[in-house]
Amino acid sequence: MDVTGTEALDGLFTDLNTRGIRLRLEGGLLRYTSPPGALTPELRAQLQASKAAVIERLRTAPPSVAPTSFPQRRFWELQRLNPEEPFYNDPFLFRLRGPLDTGILLRCFNAIVARHEILRTTLQQRDGELMQLIAPAGEIDWVEADVRQEVSPAAAATTLLRREVRRPFDLGRDAGLRTALVRTADEEHLLQVNFHNTVFDLFSLTVVLNELSLHYSAFAAGQSPQLQPPAQYSEYVQWQQSVLITGMEERREYWHEWFRHGDPPAWTWMSQKSAPDQPGFESHVNWVRRSPERSAQFHAMCRRHGVTPYIAVLAAYFLTVRHYTGCADLTIGTTYSNRHGERFASMIGATILVPSLRMDSSDDPSMAVLLGRVRDVLAAALTHQDVPVDQVIARDSKRPLFRVVCSAFPETPQGKLRLPGIEAIWLEDWINDVSRPDLYMVMWENQSSLTCHTMHKRDVFEPETAAAMVGLFESALDAMMKDATQTASAILASC
């Protein structure tokens, strides 16, 4: 039955939406995702008879409008404060060796954009509210270059990719994912996947890499990948809003109580440079890499005290900041990806929240006690993290909530990009070396070893100070591994 009339076409789209059937354009072709059994033979016949009209409706339809999440609103507001700065760009770089078909790779990215609404989404204010505008179709932001003829292909590639990393996102016009592919040799490419934090968490990268692998394998074999419909980010936002209805007052009260006994003391860096009133965001980058043997000893210590490696890293981090500020009552930020189980495992989109951790070590606890204290504070913060904490604090404090952030990768991208006939290697040293906090650390574990990278603002720290802080952090890790009965002050005195 032909339903190309306006009213009939409206009815068809309504019926499809009600049944959870989502249509998309992929390279000009009509594609769909459907719950099992939702696309009946009758609906399939209607779609086939009206394919041209359906494609035209999708091609010309205005964006749909949906509410935004807490992470989107937070990072949008922070980006708006410094619209030309790229510190919320998260790049990941892979070296690809082998006979790569770049046309298929581009087709794969566009197929992923077609499957995931968030990759066709911009953020705009409507009637004073920040909203998601979801385009019915779109293509990946793609840059491709060949530098084989340059005097130094490696240097030319680095220059081009760094320029892409530093290109700020205009969130009112740009979706939050960009890609760049640079050919450096006959069978060698560099692939950069660059997210904005309004789209990114590490699980999103995993989804992209998994779907890229499955699409490339299928397309290279002349087939279509058999993938289940993904969870959409707009569904996550609806879920997030429904969850907040339950227990919101109790979680809000936790954060009010957190500050009821007074703000954390104000502090400055004891060795701070004479920084300008508005310091820039360029950073010194330093690395901490623990050998597999030392990492195994570190894990053994964590097991003895019933803590995770990240909790132990946080404890050493608190001690480092305490030493360089002279303040024992400190607040730092951490990051947490709030996905809650398998329901949103296939989703691309920002779930990162930034809980605050307030730690008072003025009673000079032993390292064993401090580890337990950090564990309890982190657990409580994560239990109550669904509240937009910065909104709660704004009524009680006019100062910035934290100037220091520590994060952990729950997993790394290594081994997650699998293209037939291609060796894909994640280049973990490739980072965006700008930071909004004064001090920012990220840790991860890869191939049985612990790695951390730190970024210290150049306008706040001399390079020698940044290196010394990293050295103190490493010494604190070693000291707690050697004897966790030592007090915090004793460990700092010995470092």
Legacy VTK file of the C-alpha trace (Angstrom):
# vtk DataFile Version 3.0
C-alpha trace
ASCII
DATASET POLYDATA
POINTS 495 float
0.000 0.000 0.000
1.429 3.367 -1.033
1.398 5.833 1.867
3.175 8.737 0.216
0.452 11.226 1.160
1.429 13.525 4.008
-1.104 12.237 6.528
-0.455 8.608 5.645
3.320 9.144 5.848
2.909 10.826 9.235
0.913 7.828 10.399
3.585 5.427 9.170
6.335 7.275 11.044
4.183 7.403 14.186
3.557 3.670 13.977
7.263 2.971 13.511
8.255 5.189 16.455
5.637 3.571 18.699
7.064 0.149 17.909
10.657 1.325 18.590
11.696 1.039 14.923
14.304 3.624 13.992
15.029 4.629 10.412
18.269 6.143 9.179
20.077 7.025 5.985
23.393 5.349 5.337
25.148 6.502 2.188
21.794 7.567 0.754
20.281 4.129 1.446
17.439 3.454 3.853
18.393 1.421 6.901
16.539 0.572 10.084
16.955 -0.961 13.524
14.051 -2.798 15.097
13.196 -4.753 18.240
12.563 -8.435 17.481
9.196 -8.907 15.767
8.342 -5.192 15.672
8.645 -4.848 11.907
5.645 -6.856 10.740
5.248 -8.006 7.129
2.587 -5.336 6.656
4.883 -2.536 7.886
7.737 -3.877 5.791
5.489 -3.765 2.707
4.469 -0.181 3.502
8.089 0.862 3.845
9.023 -0.811 0.575
6.134 0.819 -1.291
6.934 4.251 0.146
10.729 4.074 0.195
11.338 7.169 -1.938
8.994 9.328 0.158
10.467 7.978 3.415
14.020 8.727 2.256
13.020 12.260 1.249
11.314 12.798 4.612
14.449 11.668 6.450
16.724 13.753 4.230
14.792 16.989 4.710
13.374 16.522 8.201
14.330 19.130 10.809
16.310 17.990 13.844
14.374 16.408 16.660
14.699 18.028 20.073
15.514 16.172 23.296
16.553 17.124 26.843
20.230 17.193 27.795
22.037 15.198 30.467
24.005 16.487 33.447
27.360 15.807 31.742
26.255 17.610 28.578
25.088 20.654 30.496
28.216 20.758 32.643
30.726 20.476 29.815
28.721 22.791 27.552
28.762 25.482 30.234
32.481 25.021 30.897
33.263 25.134 27.175
31.213 28.314 26.831
33.473 30.010 29.397
36.477 29.408 27.093
35.028 28.756 23.623
38.386 28.816 21.822
40.105 26.350 24.151
40.373 22.621 23.358
40.784 21.241 26.876
37.614 19.129 26.582
38.913 17.379 23.448
39.885 13.752 24.086
42.045 12.341 21.259
43.060 8.704 20.821
45.658 7.754 18.227
46.220 4.384 16.541
48.983 3.252 14.210
47.597 1.035 11.445
50.022 -1.177 9.543
48.835 -3.139 6.531
46.809 -2.732 3.300
44.134 -0.431 4.693
41.116 0.337 2.470
40.488 3.975 3.395
37.208 4.080 1.479
35.830 1.224 3.558
37.087 2.877 6.741
35.216 6.092 5.921
32.106 4.068 5.099
32.396 2.382 8.510
32.493 5.680 10.375
29.466 6.968 8.480
27.600 3.763 9.310
28.359 4.355 12.996
27.123 7.946 12.718
23.918 6.624 11.151
23.407 4.133 14.002
24.025 6.541 16.897
21.955 9.702 17.261
24.498 11.374 19.552
26.964 11.561 16.640
24.402 13.673 14.759
23.612 15.901 17.738
24.374 19.545 18.469
23.557 21.515 21.623
21.524 24.708 21.499
19.440 26.765 23.867
15.711 26.763 23.269
13.559 29.055 25.423
16.353 29.310 27.970
16.923 25.535 28.180
19.896 23.680 26.727
18.562 21.005 24.387
19.883 18.280 22.110
19.125 18.830 18.423
19.342 15.452 16.717
19.726 15.562 12.945
17.983 12.756 11.009
21.136 12.082 8.967
24.783 13.070 8.985
28.353 12.169 8.117
31.522 11.876 10.146
33.810 14.907 10.430
36.691 13.391 8.431
40.156 14.699 7.561
42.429 12.627 5.321
45.992 13.418 4.298
49.000 11.753 2.689
52.410 12.940 3.961
54.614 10.275 2.355
56.351 12.882 0.184
57.236 15.199 3.070
60.873 15.465 4.197
59.814 14.034 7.551
56.475 12.219 7.260
56.388 11.636 11.031
56.840 15.344 11.806
54.299 16.366 9.173
51.763 13.898 10.565
52.346 15.134 14.110
51.814 18.754 13.053
48.573 17.954 11.245
47.162 15.784 14.018
48.111 18.269 16.741
46.311 20.969 14.780
43.220 18.756 14.730
43.472 18.091 18.469
43.646 21.830 19.163
40.680 22.700 16.934
37.867 23.611 19.358
34.396 22.191 18.925
31.546 24.603 18.278
28.895 22.628 20.126
26.070 24.563 18.495
27.221 23.386 15.068
29.520 20.395 15.525
28.745 16.880 16.623
31.190 15.708 19.278
33.339 13.280 17.254
36.048 13.974 14.673
38.401 11.649 12.855
41.665 12.187 10.999
43.571 9.650 8.908
47.158 10.373 7.830
49.131 8.107 5.511
52.804 8.099 6.530
54.115 5.150 4.459
52.887 2.801 1.749
51.193 0.521 4.261
51.111 2.669 7.384
48.497 5.162 8.597
47.773 7.103 11.767
44.106 7.174 12.773
42.988 9.783 15.288
39.591 9.560 16.980
38.880 12.836 18.774
35.876 13.209 21.100
34.468 16.208 22.926
33.576 15.522 26.565
29.888 16.185 25.837
29.986 12.893 23.890
32.925 11.034 25.394
33.499 8.474 28.046
35.896 5.579 27.647
33.042 3.118 27.110
31.963 5.246 24.130
35.404 4.787 22.602
35.091 1.039 23.154
31.729 1.010 21.353
33.181 2.980 18.422
36.192 0.674 18.114
34.062 -2.468 18.366
31.591 -1.291 15.724
34.422 -0.053 13.521
35.965 -3.534 13.681
32.686 -5.313 12.903
31.700 -2.970 10.066
35.138 -3.091 8.433
35.258 -6.901 8.529
31.780 -7.160 7.025
32.208 -4.467 4.361
35.589 -5.885 3.312
33.866 -9.225 2.744
31.030 -7.620 0.757
28.529 -8.179 3.556
26.518 -6.128 6.037
27.315 -6.431 9.747
24.732 -8.140 11.917
24.405 -5.761 14.855
21.647 -5.309 17.394
20.054 -1.852 17.657
22.180 0.276 20.014
20.871 2.094 23.036
20.459 5.771 22.149
21.741 8.597 24.315
18.319 10.250 24.447
17.064 7.049 26.121
19.860 7.349 28.673
18.825 10.922 29.473
15.241 9.787 30.047
16.470 7.021 32.324
18.727 9.428 34.207
15.839 11.786 34.850
13.607 8.955 36.090
16.303 7.658 38.441
16.742 11.084 39.999
13.155 11.113 41.203
13.983 8.381 43.728
16.120 9.385 46.684
17.061 12.825 45.343
16.528 14.632 48.645
18.711 12.154 50.525
21.511 12.550 47.994
21.176 16.327 47.983
21.283 16.380 51.788
24.559 14.432 51.701
26.264 17.221 49.794
24.771 19.942 51.982
26.027 18.078 55.054
29.382 17.725 53.326
29.746 21.509 53.455
27.660 22.286 56.539
30.707 22.131 58.798
32.519 24.716 56.728
34.173 24.934 53.362
37.516 23.214 52.891
40.233 25.734 53.751
41.499 28.008 51.004
44.985 27.139 49.837
47.600 28.068 47.292
50.496 26.169 45.806
53.528 26.852 48.009
55.845 26.890 44.979
53.440 28.598 42.590
54.820 30.862 39.891
53.675 34.462 39.707
50.795 33.386 37.525
48.736 35.855 35.493
45.203 36.671 36.643
43.876 34.372 33.919
46.416 31.557 33.542
46.523 29.673 30.273
45.932 25.990 29.855
49.211 24.740 28.351
50.650 22.044 30.595
53.833 20.220 31.488
53.332 16.492 30.894
55.111 13.885 33.024
54.767 10.117 33.129
54.842 7.491 35.871
55.366 3.966 34.573
55.648 1.095 37.032
57.270 -2.112 35.846
55.196 -5.316 35.887
57.151 -6.482 38.954
56.531 -3.277 40.918
52.931 -3.241 39.716
52.462 -6.778 41.057
53.850 -5.683 44.444
51.538 -2.682 44.378
48.536 -4.934 43.699
49.543 -7.210 46.566
49.626 -4.214 48.931
46.159 -3.141 47.730
44.762 -6.616 48.383
46.183 -6.612 51.907
44.333 -3.407 52.705
41.127 -4.190 50.808
41.393 -1.300 48.358
41.604 -0.929 44.608
44.740 0.379 42.876
42.893 3.626 42.125
42.190 4.210 45.826
45.885 3.751 46.597
46.806 6.162 43.799
44.313 8.680 45.219
45.875 8.383 48.683
49.367 9.078 47.289
47.899 11.914 45.233
46.315 13.496 48.321
49.675 13.332 50.107
51.424 14.988 47.167
48.953 17.861 47.039
49.091 18.195 50.834
52.872 18.563 50.722
52.820 21.234 48.005
49.984 23.248 49.543
50.667 22.838 53.259
46.955 22.067 53.667
45.713 18.796 55.177
41.975 19.379 54.508
41.700 19.090 50.733
39.089 18.647 48.056
39.934 17.133 44.705
37.766 16.002 41.839
37.537 12.578 40.333
35.585 11.237 37.360
33.044 8.460 37.198
31.180 6.936 34.279
27.582 6.396 35.362
26.222 3.645 33.078
24.666 1.279 35.634
24.910 -2.159 34.122
24.375 -3.649 30.695
21.392 -1.609 29.553
23.562 1.135 28.036
26.620 -0.956 27.172
26.060 -0.384 23.425
25.531 3.378 23.801
27.808 6.199 22.677
27.500 9.308 24.830
28.794 11.208 27.847
28.079 9.653 31.225
31.053 11.224 33.039
30.283 12.928 36.327
32.867 14.717 38.477
32.268 13.912 42.157
34.209 15.816 44.801
36.365 14.060 47.356
37.084 15.920 50.582
39.877 14.376 52.626
41.097 15.627 56.000
44.416 14.139 57.118
45.162 16.758 59.785
45.114 14.011 62.457
48.181 12.503 60.730
46.742 9.036 60.064
48.818 6.030 59.124
48.788 5.105 55.469
46.614 2.085 56.271
44.042 4.357 57.914
44.285 6.873 55.061
43.651 4.131 52.503
40.477 3.123 54.312
39.427 6.742 54.644
39.882 7.393 50.928
37.931 4.199 50.155
35.001 5.318 52.321
34.934 8.880 50.978
35.067 7.653 47.383
32.271 5.127 47.977
30.037 7.772 49.579
30.704 10.280 46.795
29.855 7.734 44.099
26.684 6.714 45.945
25.477 10.314 45.890
27.003 11.433 42.592
23.729 11.594 40.626
23.140 15.062 42.105
24.670 17.936 40.083
27.019 18.799 42.949
28.181 22.126 41.558
24.591 23.403 41.760
24.349 22.365 45.419
27.696 23.897 46.324
26.923 27.165 44.535
24.515 28.089 47.315
27.130 27.509 49.994
30.444 28.520 48.476
31.661 31.093 45.978
35.080 29.524 45.476
35.963 26.917 42.859
35.100 23.430 44.071
38.457 21.940 43.126
41.653 22.808 41.279
42.985 19.276 41.191
41.481 16.241 39.434
42.494 12.575 39.440
40.911 10.042 37.083
41.276 6.397 36.130
40.636 4.554 32.890
38.498 1.496 33.704
40.048 -0.127 30.633
42.334 0.920 27.793
41.774 0.890 24.015
44.670 -1.493 23.421
43.546 -4.495 21.375
40.012 -3.208 20.816
40.478 -2.119 17.195
40.617 -5.289 15.108
40.729 -4.827 11.333
41.397 -7.895 9.128
44.938 -7.841 7.769
45.793 -4.693 9.763
47.948 -4.346 12.868
46.338 -1.672 15.060
48.376 -0.251 17.970
47.094 2.318 20.464
49.731 5.036 21.001
49.223 5.769 24.688
51.653 8.711 24.795
49.408 10.745 22.480
47.404 13.095 24.710
45.939 16.569 24.625
48.447 18.529 26.731
46.110 21.279 27.904
44.367 21.212 31.256
41.657 23.267 32.891
42.531 22.215 36.488
45.896 23.318 37.853
46.878 19.672 38.220
45.336 16.692 36.436
46.340 13.033 36.644
45.026 9.995 34.783
45.988 6.405 35.618
45.453 3.131 33.795
46.737 -0.404 33.769
47.984 -2.018 30.607
49.784 -5.322 30.119
50.215 -5.864 33.882
51.812 -2.451 34.475
50.547 0.744 36.063
50.819 3.990 34.097
49.941 7.552 35.136
50.327 10.796 33.264
50.150 14.171 34.942
49.518 17.622 33.538
50.632 20.736 35.452
49.645 24.155 34.132
52.688 25.951 32.779
51.463 29.296 34.118
51.229 27.837 37.631
54.212 25.460 37.936
57.831 25.619 36.892
58.898 22.455 35.012
61.238 21.529 37.875
58.357 21.762 40.359
56.126 19.611 38.166
58.835 16.946 37.927
59.454 17.084 41.692
55.741 16.611 42.408
55.705 13.500 40.228
58.773 12.221 42.065
57.071 12.758 45.422
53.983 10.920 44.193
56.105 7.924 43.160
57.939 7.977 46.493
54.620 8.000 48.364
53.509 4.931 46.392
56.768 3.153 47.262
56.522 4.132 50.928
52.998 2.782 51.380
54.070 -0.460 49.690
57.037 -0.786 52.067
55.294 0.059 55.347
51.675 1.207 55.485
51.885 1.694 59.274
53.864 4.901 58.731
51.996 8.135 59.287
51.311 10.562 56.482
53.798 13.092 57.891
56.486 10.424 58.266
56.064 9.351 54.666
56.250 12.953 53.454
59.360 13.538 55.578
61.044 10.490 54.057
60.254 11.355 50.459
LINES 1 496
495 0 1 2 3 4 5 6 7 8 9 10 11 12 13 14 15 16 17 18 19 20 21 22 23 24 25 26 27 28 29 30 31 32 33 34 35 36 37 38 39 40 41 42 43 44 45 46 47 48 49 50 51 52 53 54 55 56 57 58 59 60 61 62 63 64 65 66 67 68 69 70 71 72 73 74 75 76 77 78 79 80 81 82 83 84 85 86 87 88 89 90 91 92 93 94 95 96 97 98 99 100 101 102 103 104 105 106 107 108 109 110 111 112 113 114 115 116 117 118 119 120 121 122 123 124 125 126 127 128 129 130 131 132 133 134 135 136 137 138 139 140 141 142 143 144 145 146 147 148 149 150 151 152 153 154 155 156 157 158 159 160 161 162 163 164 165 166 167 168 169 170 171 172 173 174 175 176 177 178 179 180 181 182 183 184 185 186 187 188 189 190 191 192 193 194 195 196 197 198 199 200 201 202 203 204 205 206 207 208 209 210 211 212 213 214 215 216 217 218 219 220 221 222 223 224 225 226 227 228 229 230 231 232 233 234 235 236 237 238 239 240 241 242 243 244 245 246 247 248 249 250 251 252 253 254 255 256 257 258 259 260 261 262 263 264 265 266 267 268 269 270 271 272 273 274 275 276 277 278 279 280 281 282 283 284 285 286 287 288 289 290 291 292 293 294 295 296 297 298 299 300 301 302 303 304 305 306 307 308 309 310 311 312 313 314 315 316 317 318 319 320 321 322 323 324 325 326 327 328 329 330 331 332 333 334 335 336 337 338 339 340 341 342 343 344 345 346 347 348 349 350 351 352 353 354 355 356 357 358 359 360 361 362 363 364 365 366 367 368 369 370 371 372 373 374 375 376 377 378 379 380 381 382 383 384 385 386 387 388 389 390 391 392 393 394 395 396 397 398 399 400 401 402 403 404 405 406 407 408 409 410 411 412 413 414 415 416 417 418 419 420 421 422 423 424 425 426 427 428 429 430 431 432 433 434 435 436 437 438 439 440 441 442 443 444 445 446 447 448 449 450 451 452 453 454 455 456 457 458 459 460 461 462 463 464 465 466 467 468 469 470 471 472 473 474 475 476 477 478 479 480 481 482 483 484 485 486 487 488 489 490 491 492 493 494
